[in-house]
């Protein structure tokens, strides 16, 4: 299985939860140095909980399933300075 397929498989474990709330995620890129760049879609793109969803869900699922991934980034994550943003403790 390719690196891309393994990352997609990890995301598939989280997607049903995102889809329940009208959201989703796509892999925009996996860089040569094993950084995954994700794009949040639908309601996830502007949800105040997107930081928590990203850190506690997406990033954790990918890193657990694909240990060679060194970093996971969201290209359109809610700004940490947004007063409505909710971040993990």
PyMOL commands that set and color helices and strands:
alter all, ss='L'
color gray80, all
select helices_A, chain A and resi 3-20+43-46+50-65
alter helices_A, ss='H'
color red, helices_A
select strands_A, chain A and resi 23-30+35-42+71-74
alter strands_A, ss='S'
color yellow, strands_A
deselect
rebuild
show_as cartoon
